[in-house]
Amino acid sequence: MEIRTYTHADLTAVLAIWQACHLLRPWSSPEYDIAMKVAFQPDLLLVASMNDRVVGTVMAGYDGHRGWINYLGVLPDYQRRGIASALMQEAERRLLALGARKINLQIRRDNLDVQVFYASQGYSDDQVVGWGKRLATAS
């Protein structure tokens, strides 16, 4: 397995992973999210590949205060092989190198499997309520 920075050639594979992992929402534009990440902190959009096939992805971000994790996904046929853990370890390494001392992420309340995964990685519920305000919708 290789973990590397995303390239434009990975676009179709990344979108397929996000679709297979139910990470997409109608109000979001994944192509826009990728374009913005490539324009800002491109080294924090990672893919995992096996035998030249992209099988996993994670998008990290650093705002100068905290690191953030988004779009962690592994194709269902490749799950439970340590790929998501390896992606997280590399994202954490890169965020720490930028100065992040803490990483935040958001998990949908009903996604219990993902909560178990993140707990196995050392993450815990911060006992905060996440709020948001949508400034734009997908076009």
N, C-alpha and C positions, 0 to 999 in steps of 0.2 A: 504494500500500500504506500502511496505517495500523497503527501499533503503539500499543496502549493497554492500560490496566489491565482485567482481567477483570471482567465483571458477571455476575450470576446468569443473565441471558438467554443467556449463552454456554455454559452447562453442557452441553447436548446436543452442541453442535459440538465442544467440548473433549474430551468423552469419545469422540466418533467419531474424532478425530485420534489420541488415545492408542491406541485400538483399531487403527486403520489402520497405525500406526507400531510396533505390537507392544510398547508400553510397559507394558501391564498384566500383572500377575501374579496368580495365584489367591489368594495370601496377602495381597494388598493390596486396599483399598477406595478406588478413585479418588474417589468421592463424599466419603468421609471426609477424604481428603487435601486436596481442594478446600475443604471446610468449615473445616478447620484453618488453611489458608493464608489464607482470607478473614477468619478471626478473628484471625490474627496475621500482620502484614506483608502486607496485601492488595495493596499497591502493587507487590509482587514476583511476582504472578501476571499474566503478560502474554499477550495474544493479538495475532496479526497478522491483519488482514482486508484483503480485496481485493473491491471492488464489494459491500460489505456482507456478505460471506461470511467467516467465521472459517476461516482456512486453516493457521494455525500457533499454537504455544503454547510457553511456557517458564515454569517455576516456579523462582524463585530464593529464596534464604534467606540471612540474615545472623545468625550466632550471637554477635556481638560480637567475634569473633576472625577468622573467615574467612567468605567468601561461598561459597554452594553452588549448584549448578545441577542441576535435576531436570526431568523431563518435557519436554525439548525435542523437538518433533515438528512436522513439516510434512506436510500431506496429500500422498500420492505424486504426484498430478498437478500439484502446485505446487512440487515439489522442484527444486533446481538453478536457482533464480531469485533467490537472495540473501536469501530470507526468513529462514532459520535464522540467517544471519550478522547480519541486522538485529535479530532478536530477541536474539541474544547481545550485540550492541553496546549495546542499551538496557538489558538486564539488568546488564551490566558497569557502565554509567554509573550506574544506580540503586544498585548495591552500593557503588561507590566513594564516592558521595555520602553513604552511611551510615557510611563509615569502613573498609570492607573493603579490605585491602591485598593480598589473595590470594584466589583462587577455587579451590575444589576441586570435582571431579565424579567420578562413578564410571561406568565403561563396562564392559559385559560383555566378557570376554576374546575371545569369538568374534564380536564386532560390529566387524569391521575397517573397514567403510565409515564408521562413526561415529568411529572412531579417526582416520581420514584427515581427516574434517571438522574435528575439534577441533584436530588438528595445524595445519591451514590457518588456524585462528583464533589460533594462538600458544600453544596448550596443549601440554604434554609430559608424558610418563610420569614421575611423581615417584619411581619405583622404591620404592614402599611397598606393603605388603600391606593391603588393606582387610578389616577384620573387622567382624562385626555380631552382634547378639543380638536376636532377635525377642521383644518383650515381649507382643505381642498379635497375633492374626490377624484377618483380615477377618470381619465377622459377617454 
